[in-house]
Every structure is written in C-alpha cells, then in structure tokens.
Amino acid sequence: MRIFTIAAILFMAITGFAQNMTITESNLTSFLTYEVPSQVTSTIGNGVIDVIVPQGTNLATLVPSFTLDAGATATINDIAQVSGTTVVDFSNGPVTYKVTAEDGVTTQDWVVTVSIESGIDADAQLQATIYPNPANEYVIVENAENATITIYNVLGTVVSQSISNQTNYQVSLSKLAKGTYLVNIQKGPQQITKKLSVVK
C-alpha cells in the first residue's frame, strides 16, 4: 500500500509540474508581410491584401513570399502554403487564405487581390529600393522620406523598426545575425517589401 501511495504522489507531482510548464500558444492570425515577384506595391489591411504588379505579369503562376504571426500557418482550399515556394493562381480574381494561429484553433480569412498596374497612377506608387544587397554593416533605403522601415526575420519577428526623415536613409545591421530578412517600407497606405541578405 505504501508503494502505491508513493507512486500516486509522484504521479500527481509530475503531472502537476507538467501542467505548470505548459506554454500558452499564440492566437494571432495576421500576415505581417506579403509580396509577389516584381510587384509594384502591396497594402495589408484587416483581412485584406491588395497587390499591384507590372503589366505583362502572368497572374496564374505567382509565387508569393510572406511572413505570418509566430507559429501561424496558411492554407488555400486546405492546401498548405509555403512562403517563396507555393504557386498561386490569381488569374480568376481574389484568393482567400485561411490563417490558423499557433493555438490550432483561432483562424482568420485573408482575401488577397493581385491587380495589373494600369500605368495611370504609376508615378504615385511607392518606389523604394535598398542597397547594398547582400549587406553587412548597414543598408540604404532610397525614397524613404517619412517612411516607416521595418525589418522582419524569417519567423516574422520584428528585429528593427525606424522612421526615416531622409530621402536616402541608412539602417544599421550591426545587431542582426547572418541570414535572410524582409524589409518593409511603408508610407501612409502604400508599402513595399524587399528581401535582404545579411552577410557577416
């Protein structure tokens, strides 16, 4: 009987400890960045993403690159979407992503529309570039006046954010490890995302 009692106490202690070690999983379901090759601009709102691409772009074979909230996953018609890998057909109109949070329960639908640039408002679109790329100690963002510049790692975590008051703005990379990052440049409702390689 004593052995059984000790075993029961140990079981309760271990399971109680395990319960105390449980980590709360995130219920966030946002796209942090979204881009397609050669895009002109992309705008991310509440459950809506609008992308403009140049004339001549084949909407049927686009490969979007994106970052989500930590631990979240995205599907289209129950097919898992992998950033920079999965081909998506936008030729028939908007596409709906289902983003599932890290907790596996919370979901949100995101409607993504990719449109061909009309050419009429081309001068009004956000035109920003970054160099050097690959970069080591710093990167220059051109046409960055009054822009918010956010750098995300591959997990979608913000690793740097600043607001520029210069046309050509220098962002320090000294605290970033070697790897691939996404640089999001936003002016008002317009934004553009660039891929950046950091080398050390």
C-alpha positions as CSV (number, residue, x, y, z in Angstrom):
1,M,0.0,0.0,0.0
2,R,2.9,2.4,0.8
3,I,4.5,1.8,-2.6
4,F,1.1,2.5,-4.3
5,T,0.7,5.7,-2.3
6,I,4.2,7.0,-3.1
7,A,3.6,6.2,-6.8
8,A,0.4,8.1,-6.7
9,I,2.0,11.1,-5.0
10,L,4.8,11.1,-7.6
11,F,2.4,10.9,-10.5
12,M,0.4,13.8,-9.2
13,A,3.6,15.8,-8.6
14,I,4.9,15.1,-12.1
15,T,1.6,15.8,-13.9
16,G,1.2,19.0,-11.8
17,F,4.7,20.1,-12.8
18,A,3.9,19.4,-16.4
19,Q,0.8,21.5,-16.3
20,N,2.7,24.3,-14.7
21,M,5.2,24.1,-17.6
22,T,2.6,24.5,-20.2
23,I,3.3,27.4,-22.5
24,T,0.4,29.5,-23.8
25,E,0.2,29.3,-27.5
26,S,-0.5,32.4,-29.6
27,N,-3.9,33.1,-31.1
28,L,-2.6,35.7,-33.6
29,T,-3.6,35.3,-37.3
30,S,-2.0,38.2,-39.2
31,F,0.0,38.5,-42.4
32,L,3.0,40.7,-41.4
33,T,4.4,41.0,-44.9
34,Y,3.2,39.8,-48.3
35,E,4.9,40.2,-51.7
36,V,5.0,38.6,-55.1
37,P,7.9,38.8,-57.6
38,S,8.3,42.2,-59.3
39,Q,5.4,43.7,-57.6
40,V,4.9,47.5,-57.6
41,T,3.2,47.8,-54.2
42,S,1.3,45.8,-51.6
43,T,-1.1,47.0,-49.0
44,I,-2.0,45.0,-45.9
45,G,-5.2,45.8,-44.1
46,N,-7.6,44.0,-41.7
47,G,-8.1,40.7,-43.5
48,V,-7.4,42.2,-46.9
49,I,-4.2,42.4,-49.0
50,D,-4.0,44.3,-52.3
51,V,-1.0,43.8,-54.6
52,I,-0.2,45.6,-57.8
53,V,2.1,44.0,-60.4
54,P,3.5,45.4,-63.7
55,Q,1.8,44.9,-67.0
56,G,2.7,41.6,-68.6
57,T,2.8,39.7,-65.3
58,N,1.4,36.2,-65.5
59,L,-1.2,36.1,-62.7
60,A,-1.6,32.3,-62.9
61,T,1.9,31.4,-61.8
62,L,2.8,33.8,-58.9
63,V,4.9,32.6,-56.0
64,P,4.2,34.8,-53.0
65,S,6.6,35.4,-50.2
66,F,5.1,36.2,-46.8
67,T,5.5,36.2,-43.1
68,L,2.9,35.4,-40.5
69,D,2.5,35.9,-36.8
70,A,4.8,33.4,-34.9
71,G,3.5,29.9,-35.1
72,A,0.7,30.6,-37.6
73,T,0.1,28.7,-40.8
74,A,-1.7,29.5,-44.0
75,T,-3.8,27.4,-46.4
76,I,-5.8,27.9,-49.6
77,N,-8.6,25.4,-50.0
78,D,-7.0,23.2,-47.3
79,I,-3.6,23.2,-49.2
80,A,-0.7,24.3,-47.1
81,Q,1.0,27.5,-48.4
82,V,4.8,27.8,-48.1
83,S,6.3,31.2,-48.5
84,G,8.5,31.5,-51.5
85,T,7.6,28.0,-52.8
86,T,3.8,27.5,-53.4
87,V,2.5,28.7,-56.7
88,V,-0.9,30.6,-56.5
89,D,-3.2,31.3,-59.4
90,F,-4.7,34.9,-59.2
91,S,-5.9,34.9,-62.8
92,N,-9.5,34.3,-61.8
93,G,-9.7,37.0,-59.2
94,P,-9.1,37.3,-55.4
95,V,-7.8,34.3,-53.5
96,T,-8.7,33.6,-49.9
97,Y,-6.1,32.4,-47.4
98,K,-7.1,30.7,-44.2
99,V,-4.6,31.6,-41.5
100,T,-4.6,29.3,-38.4
101,A,-2.9,30.6,-35.2
102,E,-0.3,28.8,-33.3
103,D,-3.0,27.5,-30.9
104,G,-4.5,25.5,-33.8
105,V,-8.0,26.8,-33.0
106,T,-8.1,30.5,-33.9
107,T,-8.5,31.2,-37.7
108,Q,-8.9,34.2,-39.9
109,D,-9.7,34.5,-43.6
110,W,-7.5,36.9,-45.7
111,V,-8.6,38.0,-49.2
112,V,-5.7,38.7,-51.5
113,T,-6.2,40.6,-54.7
114,V,-3.4,40.9,-57.3
115,S,-4.1,43.5,-60.0
116,I,-2.2,44.6,-63.1
117,E,-0.8,48.1,-62.9
118,S,-2.9,50.5,-65.1
119,G,0.0,52.8,-65.8
120,I,-2.1,55.9,-65.0
121,D,-1.0,56.2,-61.4
122,A,2.4,54.7,-61.8
123,D,4.1,57.9,-60.6
124,A,2.1,57.8,-57.4
125,Q,3.1,54.3,-56.5
126,L,5.7,53.8,-53.8
127,Q,9.1,53.3,-55.5
128,A,11.7,52.4,-52.9
129,T,14.9,50.5,-53.3
130,I,17.6,49.1,-50.9
131,Y,21.3,48.7,-51.3
132,P,23.8,47.1,-50.9
133,N,22.2,43.7,-51.0
134,P,23.7,41.5,-49.7
135,A,24.7,43.9,-46.9
136,N,26.9,43.7,-43.9
137,E,27.0,46.7,-41.5
138,Y,24.2,48.8,-43.0
139,V,21.6,49.1,-45.8
140,I,20.5,52.3,-47.6
141,V,16.8,52.7,-48.3
142,E,16.1,55.1,-51.2
143,N,13.0,57.2,-51.4
144,A,12.5,56.7,-47.7
145,E,11.4,60.2,-46.6
146,N,8.6,60.0,-44.0
147,A,8.6,56.2,-44.3
148,T,8.4,53.5,-41.6
149,I,11.1,50.9,-42.2
150,T,10.5,47.6,-40.5
151,I,12.8,44.6,-40.8
152,Y,11.5,41.1,-40.1
153,N,13.4,37.8,-39.7
154,V,12.2,34.6,-41.4
155,L,10.0,33.8,-38.4
156,G,8.1,37.1,-38.8
157,T,9.6,38.7,-35.8
158,V,10.3,42.5,-35.9
159,V,14.1,42.9,-35.4
160,S,14.4,46.6,-36.4
161,Q,12.0,49.5,-36.9
162,S,12.7,53.1,-37.6
163,I,11.0,56.2,-39.1
164,S,13.0,58.0,-41.8
165,N,13.2,61.7,-42.2
166,Q,15.6,61.5,-45.1
167,T,15.3,60.6,-48.8
168,N,18.2,58.1,-48.5
169,Y,18.1,56.5,-45.1
170,Q,20.8,54.4,-43.6
171,V,19.7,51.4,-41.4
172,S,22.3,49.8,-39.1
173,L,22.5,46.0,-39.4
174,S,25.1,45.6,-36.6
175,K,22.8,43.8,-34.3
176,L,21.5,41.4,-36.9
177,A,22.8,37.9,-37.4
178,K,23.8,36.5,-40.8
179,G,20.7,35.4,-42.7
180,T,17.7,36.4,-44.8
181,Y,15.3,39.2,-43.8
182,L,12.3,41.1,-45.2
183,V,12.5,44.9,-45.3
184,N,9.0,46.5,-45.3
185,I,8.9,50.2,-46.3
186,Q,5.6,51.9,-45.7
187,K,4.4,55.5,-46.5
188,G,0.8,56.0,-45.5
189,P,-1.4,53.3,-47.2
190,Q,1.4,52.3,-49.6
191,Q,4.1,49.8,-48.8
192,I,6.6,47.6,-50.5
193,T,8.6,44.7,-49.1
194,K,12.1,43.8,-50.2
195,K,14.2,40.7,-49.4
196,L,17.6,41.4,-47.8
197,S,20.5,39.1,-47.3
198,V,22.8,39.9,-44.3
199,V,26.4,38.6,-44.5
200,K,28.9,38.8,-41.7
